[in-house]
Amino acid sequence: MRKPIVIAVDGTAASGKGTLARRLADHFRFAHLDSGLLYRLVALGVLRGGHHPDDEPSAAAAACKIDPASARYADLRADDIAEAASIVAAFPRVRAALLDYQRSFASHPPEGSEGAVIDGRDIGTVVCPHADAKLFVDARSQVRAHRRWLELEQSGRIVSEEAVLADIRARDQRDRSRETAPLRPAGDAILLDTSELDIDAAFAAALALVEPKVEEALRTRHRG
């Protein structure tokens, strides 16, 4: 079996990385994995077990029991799950427990796909350091907060934009300062700032950056 092509998409919260990863996967007909949902599954397990997200042993135990196939989108998108996921993601034992799952997805994409697109915080630096293409997506914190606030407003949740900005900045701080797999661009990642781009323009920019690397990887595979 030929080695699958891997696209790593990392970035900050509400930068658009998840949407871009899904659209890239659709474009290339690759499998897609949102690694953030894995941490949300861990958070859900911790909270349903009656534990606090700060309880690392409980979080590590929950990480060993996740079943992405049984996940319900609505359960994982609640605000308390998002907050808890950001906390449990800082635990080395949780990250270690999920590392094998992510690497297995990359090396054996579902349904025999030729490749995988995985988005998260440490895909290009830790999970798939030898990915064929690496994209790091970011935007100004105020822009990201406004986007998230609009999403919350459209879903009927009432919260101030200032509170959303504070949450975004707190998550950035946790992600960038944790000892294990801190959020940072891989040395060979391509940087994409989406601050001034709508999603269609951001996708066009992402595709222009990633497609040459995917095409080169495909040519190399075919020559091999």
Residue frames relative to the residue before (quaternion, step in Angstrom):
aa qw qx qy qz dx dy dz
M 1.0000 0.0000 0.0000 0.0000 0.00 0.00 0.00
R 0.4344 -0.7050 0.4954 0.2624 3.57 -0.88 0.93
K 0.5687 -0.5997 0.4450 0.3448 3.52 -1.17 0.70
P 0.4455 -0.7014 0.4855 0.2718 3.62 -0.76 1.00
I 0.4487 -0.6415 0.5479 0.2950 3.54 -1.25 0.51
V 0.1325 -0.8113 0.5683 0.0365 3.57 -0.87 0.96
I 0.1137 -0.7530 0.6461 0.0500 3.54 -1.00 0.97
A 0.1623 -0.7852 0.5942 0.0642 3.58 -0.70 1.12
V 0.0426 -0.7906 0.6107 -0.0096 3.57 -0.77 1.05
D 0.0068 0.7992 -0.5985 0.0553 3.56 -0.43 1.25
G 0.2508 0.7870 -0.5478 0.1325 3.54 -1.24 0.22
T 0.6613 -0.5207 0.3906 0.3728 3.50 -1.38 0.08
A 0.6653 -0.4943 0.3804 0.4102 3.56 -1.31 0.30
A 0.8582 0.1094 -0.1155 0.4880 3.56 -1.05 0.92
S 0.4086 0.7040 -0.4805 0.3266 3.58 1.16 0.55
G 0.5649 -0.5987 0.3835 0.4188 3.58 1.25 -0.36
K 0.3953 0.7631 -0.4523 0.2386 3.57 1.27 -0.01
G 0.6515 0.5322 -0.3244 0.4325 3.59 0.97 -0.80
T 0.6657 0.4885 -0.2928 0.4821 3.55 0.93 -0.91
L 0.6514 0.5071 -0.3152 0.4682 3.58 0.96 -0.83
A 0.6426 0.5228 -0.3304 0.4524 3.60 0.96 -0.81
R 0.6566 0.5046 -0.3144 0.4641 3.60 0.93 -0.86
R 0.6854 0.4783 -0.2965 0.4621 3.59 0.92 -0.85
L 0.6154 0.5200 -0.3483 0.4791 3.59 1.09 -0.64
A 0.6404 0.5198 -0.3243 0.4632 3.58 0.98 -0.83
D 0.6527 0.5034 -0.3154 0.4702 3.58 0.94 -0.83
H 0.6533 0.5365 -0.3173 0.4297 3.57 0.93 -0.91
F 0.7716 0.3453 -0.1795 0.5031 3.58 0.86 -0.98
R 0.3705 -0.7331 0.4732 0.3184 3.58 1.34 -0.19
F 0.3666 0.6992 -0.5058 0.3475 3.51 0.98 1.00
A 0.5553 -0.5646 0.4800 0.3775 3.56 -1.29 0.29
H 0.2040 -0.7890 0.5694 0.1081 3.58 -1.12 0.64
L 0.0407 -0.7759 0.6294 0.0144 3.54 -1.07 0.84
D 0.2051 -0.7374 0.6348 0.1058 3.54 -0.85 1.06
S 0.2690 -0.8042 0.5044 0.1629 3.59 -0.13 1.24
G 0.5535 0.6173 -0.3947 0.3960 3.58 1.16 -0.45
L 0.6208 0.5483 -0.3433 0.4429 3.57 1.11 -0.66
L 0.5822 0.5701 -0.3752 0.4419 3.58 1.15 -0.54
Y 0.6809 0.4674 -0.2866 0.4855 3.57 0.97 -0.86
R 0.6096 0.5278 -0.3546 0.4733 3.59 1.13 -0.56
L 0.6120 0.5388 -0.3429 0.4665 3.58 1.09 -0.68
V 0.6267 0.5173 -0.3282 0.4815 3.56 1.04 -0.78
A 0.6576 0.5132 -0.3071 0.4581 3.57 0.89 -0.95
L 0.6397 0.5252 -0.3224 0.4593 3.57 0.97 -0.84
G 0.6579 0.5141 -0.3053 0.4579 3.58 0.96 -0.85
V 0.6432 0.5232 -0.3177 0.4600 3.57 1.01 -0.82
L 0.7074 0.4635 -0.2730 0.4585 3.56 0.79 -1.01
R 0.6583 0.4986 -0.3156 0.4673 3.60 0.98 -0.77
G 0.6598 0.4953 -0.3064 0.4747 3.56 1.19 -0.50
G 0.5393 -0.6577 0.3819 0.3616 3.56 1.30 0.06
H 0.5510 0.6155 -0.3906 0.4062 3.57 1.22 0.38
H 0.4928 -0.6280 0.5083 0.3230 3.56 -1.30 0.29
P 0.5888 -0.6026 0.3991 0.3617 3.63 -1.00 0.70
D 0.6165 0.5601 -0.3429 0.4343 3.61 1.18 -0.46
D 0.5654 0.6050 -0.3727 0.4188 3.59 1.31 -0.23
E 0.2593 -0.8228 0.4847 0.1443 3.59 0.02 1.30
P 0.6448 0.5120 -0.3606 0.4382 3.68 0.83 -0.74
S 0.6571 0.4948 -0.3131 0.4747 3.60 0.99 -0.80
A 0.6490 0.5111 -0.3193 0.4645 3.58 1.01 -0.78
A 0.6473 0.5129 -0.3178 0.4658 3.58 0.99 -0.82
A 0.6424 0.5138 -0.3193 0.4706 3.58 1.02 -0.80
A 0.6529 0.5110 -0.3111 0.4646 3.58 0.99 -0.83
A 0.6291 0.5560 -0.3318 0.4301 3.59 1.06 -0.76
C 0.6675 0.5007 -0.2944 0.4658 3.57 1.14 -0.60
K 0.7292 0.4329 -0.2243 0.4801 3.58 1.26 -0.26
I 0.4174 0.7361 -0.4705 0.2503 3.61 1.19 -0.02
D 0.0958 -0.7654 0.6350 0.0410 3.53 -1.22 0.68
P 0.2646 -0.8100 0.4999 0.1549 3.61 0.05 1.25
A 0.6143 0.5788 -0.3521 0.4046 3.60 1.06 -0.65
S 0.7170 0.4394 -0.2497 0.4801 3.58 1.13 -0.59
A 0.4672 0.7141 -0.4285 0.2970 3.60 1.25 -0.10
R 0.2172 -0.7379 0.6223 0.1453 3.55 -1.13 0.72
Y 0.5490 -0.6559 0.4135 0.3120 3.54 -0.79 1.10
A 0.6716 0.5195 -0.3156 0.4237 3.60 0.83 -0.96
D 0.6361 0.5408 -0.3342 0.4372 3.59 0.97 -0.79
L 0.7388 0.4616 -0.2284 0.4347 3.56 0.94 -0.92
R 0.6850 0.5102 -0.2859 0.4344 3.60 1.18 -0.35
A 0.4282 0.7022 -0.4690 0.3219 3.59 1.24 0.09
D 0.6138 -0.5904 0.3820 0.3588 3.56 -1.11 0.71
D 0.6646 0.5051 -0.3268 0.4431 3.61 0.93 -0.81
I 0.6203 0.5293 -0.3422 0.4669 3.59 1.13 -0.61
A 0.6390 0.5275 -0.3215 0.4584 3.58 0.97 -0.84
E 0.6648 0.4957 -0.2997 0.4717 3.58 0.94 -0.89
A 0.6757 0.4900 -0.2911 0.4676 3.57 0.91 -0.92
A 0.6230 0.5487 -0.3405 0.4414 3.59 1.03 -0.76
S 0.6392 0.5259 -0.3230 0.4588 3.57 1.02 -0.78
I 0.6590 0.5025 -0.3023 0.4710 3.58 1.12 -0.67
V 0.7113 0.4526 -0.2797 0.4594 3.61 0.77 -1.00
A 0.5919 0.5969 -0.3656 0.3996 3.59 1.15 -0.55
A 0.6207 0.5561 -0.3444 0.4323 3.58 1.21 -0.35
F 0.5932 0.5998 -0.3632 0.3955 3.61 1.22 -0.33
P 0.4770 -0.6904 0.4611 0.2885 3.63 -0.71 1.02
R 0.6611 0.5157 -0.3247 0.4377 3.61 0.94 -0.79
V 0.6282 0.5151 -0.3366 0.4763 3.58 1.08 -0.64
R 0.6735 0.4937 -0.3051 0.4578 3.57 0.86 -0.94
A 0.6398 0.5226 -0.3269 0.4590 3.58 1.02 -0.79
A 0.6541 0.5268 -0.3149 0.4422 3.59 0.98 -0.83
L 0.7323 0.4205 -0.2349 0.4814 3.59 1.05 -0.72
L 0.4951 0.6913 -0.4167 0.3213 3.56 1.24 -0.34
D 0.6692 0.5053 -0.3082 0.4492 3.60 0.85 -0.93
Y 0.6237 0.5420 -0.3435 0.4464 3.59 1.00 -0.81
Q 0.6908 0.4807 -0.2865 0.4578 3.59 0.84 -0.96
R 0.6719 0.4888 -0.3052 0.4652 3.58 0.92 -0.84
S 0.6194 0.5306 -0.3417 0.4669 3.57 1.06 -0.68
F 0.6225 0.5344 -0.3324 0.4652 3.58 1.03 -0.79
A 0.6775 0.4996 -0.2907 0.4549 3.57 0.95 -0.90
S 0.7353 0.4244 -0.2383 0.4716 3.59 0.93 -0.84
H 0.7787 0.1545 -0.0974 0.6002 3.59 1.22 -0.44
P 0.1091 -0.8275 0.5476 0.0587 3.63 0.41 1.17
P 0.5886 -0.6060 0.4030 0.3519 3.59 -1.03 0.75
E 0.8544 0.1826 -0.1441 0.4647 3.52 -1.31 0.57
G 0.6263 -0.6032 0.3331 0.3645 3.56 1.06 0.71
S 0.2536 0.7949 -0.5151 0.1963 3.57 1.16 0.50
E 0.5417 -0.6364 0.4497 0.3151 3.58 -1.16 0.66
G 0.8275 0.0415 0.0031 0.5599 3.56 1.14 -0.39
A 0.2878 -0.7385 0.5864 0.1669 3.52 -1.39 0.08
V 0.1637 -0.7279 0.6564 0.1119 3.53 -1.20 0.71
I 0.0158 -0.8049 0.5921 -0.0371 3.57 -0.63 1.14
D 0.0873 -0.8055 0.5840 0.0511 3.58 -0.80 0.93
G 0.2306 0.7666 -0.5706 0.1834 3.52 -1.15 0.70
R 0.6644 -0.4902 0.3886 0.4091 3.54 -1.12 -0.77
D 0.8174 0.1795 -0.0679 0.5432 3.61 1.09 -0.64
I 0.2699 0.8015 -0.5001 0.1859 3.58 1.17 0.51
G 0.7451 0.4127 -0.2294 0.4711 3.57 0.81 -0.97
T 0.7054 0.4583 -0.2684 0.4694 3.58 1.18 -0.47
V 0.8189 0.2183 -0.0771 0.5252 3.60 0.97 -0.84
V 0.7347 0.4487 -0.2601 0.4374 3.58 0.63 -1.12
C 0.8070 0.0127 0.0433 0.5888 3.58 0.79 -1.05
P 0.0468 -0.8493 0.5255 0.0199 3.62 0.49 1.14
H 0.7151 0.3986 -0.2506 0.5166 3.59 1.23 -0.34
A 0.2119 0.7976 -0.5326 0.1876 3.59 1.15 0.58
D 0.5521 -0.6349 0.4336 0.3227 3.57 -1.10 0.72
A 0.7866 0.0427 -0.0220 0.6156 3.58 1.12 -0.62
K 0.0880 -0.7942 0.6010 0.0188 3.56 -0.97 0.90
L 0.0588 -0.7883 0.6122 -0.0169 3.53 -0.84 1.08
F 0.0986 -0.7720 0.6253 0.0569 3.57 -0.95 0.91
V 0.1484 -0.8242 0.5463 0.0167 3.54 -0.50 1.29
D 0.0823 0.7921 -0.5980 0.0903 3.56 -0.89 0.93
A 0.0103 -0.7563 0.6528 0.0415 3.55 -1.36 0.16
R 0.6477 -0.5047 0.3779 0.4277 3.56 -1.20 0.37
S 0.5941 -0.6162 0.3804 0.3501 3.57 -0.98 0.82
Q 0.6361 0.5305 -0.3373 0.4475 3.59 1.02 -0.75
V 0.6425 0.5140 -0.3174 0.4714 3.58 1.04 -0.78
R 0.6646 0.5031 -0.3047 0.4608 3.57 0.93 -0.90
A 0.6425 0.5213 -0.3214 0.4605 3.57 1.01 -0.80
H 0.6454 0.5156 -0.3261 0.4595 3.59 0.97 -0.79
R 0.6351 0.5224 -0.3303 0.4633 3.58 0.98 -0.79
R 0.6786 0.4828 -0.2957 0.4679 3.57 0.86 -0.94
W 0.6270 0.5377 -0.3328 0.4549 3.59 1.01 -0.80
L 0.6437 0.5122 -0.3222 0.4685 3.61 0.96 -0.80
E 0.6314 0.5258 -0.3306 0.4642 3.59 1.00 -0.81
L 0.6736 0.4972 -0.2944 0.4609 3.57 0.91 -0.93
E 0.6450 0.5259 -0.3140 0.4570 3.56 1.00 -0.86
Q 0.6695 0.5050 -0.2949 0.4580 3.57 0.97 -0.87
S 0.6895 0.4549 -0.2777 0.4905 3.57 1.15 -0.56
G 0.5936 -0.6204 0.3406 0.3831 3.57 1.31 0.10
R 0.5491 0.6043 -0.4095 0.4069 3.59 1.23 0.14
I 0.2695 -0.7857 0.5434 0.1218 3.56 -0.73 1.11
V 0.2481 0.7364 -0.5933 0.2101 3.57 -0.63 1.15
S 0.4977 -0.6616 0.4622 0.3177 3.58 -1.04 0.67
E 0.5677 -0.5967 0.4409 0.3566 3.55 -1.14 0.62
E 0.5995 0.5630 -0.3575 0.4426 3.59 1.12 -0.62
A 0.6508 0.5088 -0.3162 0.4664 3.58 1.00 -0.79
V 0.6353 0.5193 -0.3272 0.4686 3.58 1.04 -0.76
L 0.6392 0.5210 -0.3227 0.4647 3.59 0.99 -0.83
A 0.6420 0.5164 -0.3260 0.4636 3.59 0.96 -0.83
D 0.6539 0.5095 -0.3111 0.4649 3.57 1.00 -0.83
I 0.6316 0.5338 -0.3235 0.4600 3.58 0.98 -0.86
R 0.6844 0.4816 -0.2866 0.4664 3.57 0.88 -0.94
A 0.6350 0.5205 -0.3317 0.4645 3.61 1.03 -0.74
R 0.6538 0.5007 -0.3114 0.4741 3.59 0.99 -0.82
D 0.6153 0.5396 -0.3436 0.4607 3.58 1.00 -0.78
Q 0.6630 0.5149 -0.3025 0.4515 3.56 0.91 -0.96
R 0.6591 0.4981 -0.3101 0.4705 3.59 0.92 -0.89
D 0.6787 0.5088 -0.2961 0.4391 3.57 0.89 -0.96
R 0.7424 0.4366 -0.2331 0.4516 3.57 0.90 -0.91
S 0.7452 0.4279 -0.2236 0.4600 3.59 1.12 -0.57
R 0.4798 0.6692 -0.4623 0.3289 3.62 1.17 -0.15
E 0.5574 -0.6405 0.4234 0.3158 3.55 -1.10 0.72
T 0.7488 0.3498 -0.1967 0.5275 3.58 1.01 -0.80
A 0.8623 -0.0792 0.0198 0.4997 3.57 -0.84 1.09
P 0.0430 0.8195 -0.5693 0.0493 3.62 0.59 1.04
L 0.5642 -0.5922 0.4560 0.3507 3.55 -1.21 0.55
R 0.3226 0.6999 -0.5901 0.2404 3.55 -0.73 1.13
P 0.5459 -0.6068 0.4427 0.3712 3.60 -1.10 0.53
A 0.4835 -0.6066 0.5338 0.3364 3.57 -1.13 0.63
G 0.6404 -0.5637 0.3602 0.3773 3.56 -1.13 0.61
D 0.7616 0.3281 -0.1829 0.5281 3.58 1.12 -0.65
A 0.4056 0.7093 -0.4821 0.3161 3.59 1.20 0.44
I 0.3810 -0.6750 0.5811 0.2480 3.54 -1.25 0.59
L 0.3080 -0.7749 0.5286 0.1588 3.57 -0.75 1.04
L 0.0239 -0.7840 0.6202 -0.0104 3.56 -0.99 0.91
D 0.1495 -0.7771 0.6089 0.0552 3.56 -0.62 1.20
T 0.1700 -0.8259 0.5342 0.0609 3.57 -0.57 1.18
S 0.2864 0.8096 -0.4830 0.1708 3.59 1.26 0.18
E 0.7909 0.2925 -0.1379 0.5195 3.59 0.94 -0.89
L 0.6284 0.5598 -0.3157 0.4383 3.60 1.27 0.18
D 0.3430 -0.6681 0.6029 0.2694 3.56 -1.10 0.67
I 0.7258 -0.4740 0.2547 0.4286 3.58 -1.21 0.27
D 0.6412 0.5186 -0.3443 0.4488 3.61 1.00 -0.69
A 0.6643 0.4833 -0.3045 0.4821 3.58 0.97 -0.82
A 0.6319 0.5271 -0.3323 0.4609 3.58 1.04 -0.74
F 0.6557 0.5003 -0.3214 0.4652 3.58 0.97 -0.79
A 0.6270 0.5305 -0.3393 0.4585 3.58 0.97 -0.81
A 0.6638 0.4949 -0.3017 0.4727 3.58 0.97 -0.86
A 0.6564 0.5111 -0.3130 0.4581 3.58 0.94 -0.88
L 0.6578 0.5116 -0.3101 0.4576 3.57 0.92 -0.88
A 0.6471 0.5216 -0.3210 0.4540 3.59 0.97 -0.83
L 0.6805 0.4850 -0.2845 0.4699 3.58 1.09 -0.69
V 0.7497 0.4308 -0.2080 0.4572 3.56 0.96 -0.92
E 0.6175 0.6172 -0.3560 0.3333 3.59 0.91 -0.89
P 0.6480 0.5113 -0.3585 0.4360 3.66 0.84 -0.73
K 0.6567 0.5029 -0.3164 0.4645 3.59 1.02 -0.72
V 0.6396 0.5072 -0.3255 0.4772 3.58 1.04 -0.72
E 0.6557 0.5119 -0.3152 0.4568 3.58 0.93 -0.85
E 0.6452 0.5065 -0.3214 0.4732 3.59 1.01 -0.77
A 0.6448 0.5118 -0.3234 0.4667 3.58 1.00 -0.79
L 0.6365 0.5207 -0.3222 0.4690 3.59 1.04 -0.76
R 0.6469 0.5111 -0.3210 0.4661 3.58 0.97 -0.85
T 0.6475 0.5169 -0.3180 0.4609 3.58 0.97 -0.86
R 0.6428 0.5225 -0.3209 0.4592 3.58 0.98 -0.81
H 0.6902 0.4879 -0.2890 0.4494 3.55 0.88 -0.93
R 0.6289 0.5153 -0.3383 0.4738 3.58 1.12 -0.65
G 0.6699 0.5046 -0.2959 0.4573 3.56 1.12 -0.74
